[in-house]
Amino acid sequence: MTSRIDKTIARQREKIASGAYYEAHQQLRVIAARYIKQSNYEAAAEILVGGATALLRAGSQQGASASGGDLAIMLVDEVYTKAGWGITGGDDDAEGRARKKRLIELLREFPSEEPTRKRFIQEMIGWSGRFGPVERGDAELHHGAGSVYAEDNEPYDAEKHLILGTSESAETLAKLEYEWYTNDEPHTAAIYASRAVFPYLLIGNLRNANKAFLIFTSRLSSSNVSLGVQEVSSASSDVRVFPSLPLLNFISMLLLTIQRGSADLFKQLTAHYASQIQEVGIWDDALSQIGEQYFAIKVPRQGNPLLDMMGSMLFGGQNQGGSRRTPQGRSQSKTVEAPPASMELD
């Protein structure tokens, strides 16, 4: 059977190489549908992956990549989903890992400008959420999608997936936010750092929040020696202090406060930086949610601050012209200010 499938794929690749994209596309759909009807899902998957890859590599000429995208979507909808292929997420789930790897490799074949790519990502994440242990979708697939968007300099789409990704996603996201920040005013560093840190905190991923902040601030300090960064050490922690960037100090102290679980320290910290937080103008809902989630501080509010914050602050999308826009927020104060003197580090 494998030899027969290989010959089928080879014939269709010859058609694609000769420019017969539409003919190859239609024949591949028919052949795959025949295997699906026979419940021979593995054969159908091989046909669709081979055909989709060849068409996607042919580029956008005469709709070749769109045809490849159609076959890729068919792979998820008609094979993965109909077959009920699942993933357990365990170390012994070799089949699940192979199925995810196949999807991620196929995703990387999409030209960045191909419109069907977004639909393919939605379908593969949806499949993993339906047939996997995590309803919001598999972390490795989210990381794969987020990494592709990051490489294509699409920060809003990248953020959505990297936040729900793996431990490796924190580094990818921090580097993305830092590169984005370098195109903005120097004093806006904390706004970009918060785009990585706050969402991780809101989904309870303190480890990734700390990792992303460390990577962001390490790049910032190494690339801007004039900032005069101060290293403050204690028995239990090491902290970088940015004299000219008070809200970066706030985020740093917030992470330490969460680790200690002290509601009093949280209230003291937010009160100390209240004027700078007000200047940003977009952190209130996120900090209210963090206060409730980590310190049991109830704040009267309407709606869902987690969804509101993720929607308005982080995932604002694009303006009507389609271009990326700078994260919203008023200009930050440039006042030199260190963390509260009364907040000991150990």
Secondary structure, DSSP 8 states (H G I E B T S, - for coil): -HHHHHHHHHHHHHHHHTT-HHHHHHHHHHHHHHHHHTT-HHHHHHHHHHHHHHHHHT-SGGGHHHHHHHHHHHIIIIIIIHHT-----STT-HHHHHHHHHHHHHHTTS-TT-THHHHHHHHHHHHHHHHSS-TT--HHHHHHHHHHHHHTT-HHHHHHHHTTS-HHHHHHHHHHHHHHHTTS-GGGHHHHHHHHHHHHHHTT-HHHHHHHHHHHHHHHHHH-GGG--EEEE-SS-EEEE-TT-HHHHHHHHHHHHHHHT-HHHHHHHHHHTHHHHHHH-S-HHHHHHHHHHHH------SS-HHHHIIIIII-----TTS----------------S-TT----
